[in-house]
Amino acid sequence: MRATTYFDDYALGDRYVTDSVTVTEGQILRFAREYDTQLFHTNVAAADESHFGGLIGSGFQTLNLSFALFFKLQLVQPAAVGGAGIDGLRWRKPLRPGDTIHVECEVIDLVPSASRPDRGTVRMRHDTFNQDGDVIMTLECLHILQTRAGAAAS
């Protein structure tokens, strides 16, 4: 288990790389049939005829998998008090069966709270890559974390 990383432990430019996960056709179909029922996610034959030329994972599945990989790094727990949102979410390339993805994160901004001195916001860029090194998704996430002083006071 990692030591807790508080808001004040981060510096601009800090970089982190997750483990990877390989996605199967079955995983794509199961996720899509439950959460994103577009035919190019749920039907192999229809996907083959689509402009994608084959089955692709939902962008929301890419997001879900990427966040699961990120949170396994244990960078923001237990100092996290929430999130303020996601900016600039873009799906650059589709997630395909057999793809192995990982995430690379970089701290791009640190904003201490003006109203709550016990916390601050760490803005991280999250880039998801496939096994060929292609960026398939990008986003900026706002992680609200306790400061060391705030954690000591609680």
Buried (B, 14 or more C-beta within 10 A) or exposed (E): EEEBBBBBBBEEEBEBEBEBBEBEBEBBBEBBEEEBEEBBBBBBEEBEEBEEEBBBBBBBBBBBBBBEBBEEBEBBEEBBBEEEEEEEBEBEBBBBBEBEBBBBBBBEEBEEBEEEEBBBBBBBBBBBBBEEEEEBBBBBBBBBBBBBEBBEEE
